[in-house]
Amino acid sequence: MDINTRVQPFISHRILFLVRGLLLSIFGFSVFILSIANPEFRIMSTTGWLPVIAFVLILSGILESVDSYAARESPIFLIYTNLAIVDLVTGIIILFELHNNPQRLILLATSFLFIKGSFRIFAALHTRPPNFKGLILTGVFSLLLGVIHWRGIPANGVVTFMSTCLALELTIRGIVLVSFSLWLRKLSKCQLSR
């Protein structure tokens, strides 16, 4: 199976990938800056930006479900379905467990970063888009965030550190979606010129 048949279902959705990527990048970077500048921000009776990130993860999971539906006839259908479920479940657990003990969320956030980073590396090696080296680099960056997260977080800064790491992950994911959209556009133009 060549690359065109693997990504064919996504070509018609390339504008949605671009818009979603731009929104994720802008939002992720904004929350990254805000969680550093104002870590004591209170929302939903919780200190920190994690509730906001939880809502974005839930929304992202819903949108990834649309990607999964678009790829329902493709061999990568199960991958996208699993990624949508990971975002939805992570967002829901963060949202409901944040009030109890944020320390318990460390393993969840670490696993999330590992899964997303591993997927990006796998997708880059599997599809070999023109920017696959950048995709691998962003996957490795997410894995490194996961390792840093796993190695230990000061007890008094757990919510801020999780917010920062997850906001960086959202920013990276947005950049990857924008580059994927631009690559799909280029691929679409090549197909039209044939």
N, C-alpha and C positions, 0 to 999 in steps of 0.2 A: 504494500500500500504506500503510495507516494504522499508527499506532504500536502498536495492540493486536496486530496480526498479526506485527509484528517482535519483540515481547517475549513473546508468548504462550508459547513453549516454556520460558521462564524462570520463569513465575509459580509453577509447581509446585515449583521449586527455591529459592524465596525464603528458606526457613529455612536452607538450606545456605549461601546467600550471606551471610546474617546471621552465622552462626557463623564462616565463613571470614573474613569482614571483621573481626569482633571479634578473632579470633586473629592475623590479619596486623597489625592496628593495635597490639595489645598487644605482640606479638613485635617488630615493627619499631621501636616506640618504646623498648622495653627494650634492644634491640641498639644503637640510637642513643645512649641514655644510657650504656650500658656501653662503647661504643667511644670515647666522650669521657672517661669516668671511668677506664677501664683500657685504654688503647690497646696496652699491652705484653702483654696476655693471650696465652698460647700455647695453640694447639689444633692438632692434627695437624702438629706440628713447625713451625708457621708462627705468626708474631706477628700478632695482629689477629683480627678477628671475621669475616673474609671466608669462611672455610670454613662457618661457621654459616649465613651468608646464602646461600651456594651451595646448601646442603641445602634451605633454605626455597624458593629459586627452583625447584629441581627438583620439590619437592612441589607448589608452586604451579602449575608447568607441567602436572603430572599432573592436578591438580584443574581447571585450565582446559581440559584435554582432555575432561573430563566436561561442562563448559559447551559445548564445541564439539559433542560428541555430542548434547546436548540441543537444540542449534540446527541439527541436520543438515538440516532441511528449510527452514530460514530462509535468506534472502539473506546473513546475516552469518556463516554457517557458516565460510567461508574466513578471515574476520577472526579469529574465535576460534581456529581451527586454527593460524593463523600466530602468534598471541600465545602459545599454548601451546608451540609450537616454540621461540619466542624465549626464553621462560623456561627451558625444558629445556636448550637449547643453551648459554645464558649460564651457568646453574648448573653444568653439566658442565665447560665450559671453565674457569670460575673454579676449580672444585675440582681439576682436573688441572694447570692451568698456574700455580697459585699457588706451587708449590714451585720453579719455574724462575726466573721474573723477574716480579714483580708490576707492574713498569713497563709490560710488554707488555699488561697488562689494561686500561690507561687507555682505549684506543680502544673496546674491547668495552663497558666500563661506560658510556662516553659514548653510544655507539650505543644501548645498552639504554635509557638515560634518554630519549633523543630519540624512540625508537620508542614507548615507553610513554606519554610525554607527548603525542605526536602522536595516538596512538590515542584517548586520553581526550578530546582536543579534537574529533576526528572523530566519536566516538560521541555526544558531547554535541550537536553540530550536526546529526547524522543522526537521532537519536531524540527530541531536544528534551524530555527529562524535566523535571518541575517544578524540579529543582535543577540545570538545565543550566549556569547561570552558575557554580555551585560546581565542577561538573565541568570546565568550561573553565579556571577558576582553578587547579585542581589539575594540569591538563595543562600549563598555562603554568609552574607551579612546577617540574614535572619537567623541562620544557625548559630552564628557568633553571639547574637543578642540572646538566643536561648541558652547558650553555654554560660554567658555572663549572668543571666538571670538565675540559672541553676546553681552556680557557684556560691551564691549568697547575696543577700540583700540586708542592709541594716534594718532592724526591726522598726525603727521610727520612720523610715522612708519607703516602706514597702508599696504603698499605694502610689506615691509619686513615681517610683522607679518602674512599676508595672505600667502606669499611664504613659510614661516616656517611651518604654520599649514597644508597647502596642501601638502608640502613635507613629513611631518610626516605621513599624511594620506596615501600617496603613499607607503611609507616605510612599514607601517602596512599592507596595502593591499598586498604588495609583500610577506611579511612573512606569511600571511594567505593563499595565493595561494601556496606557497611552502609546508606548512603543509597540505593543501588539496590534493596536488599532492602526497605527501608521504602517506597520508591516502588512497588515491585511489590505489596506488601501493600495499599497504598492503591488501586492499580489493580484488584486482585482484589476488594476490597470494593465498588468502584464497579460492577464487572461483576455481582456477586452481587445488588446492590440493583436492578438493571434488570429 
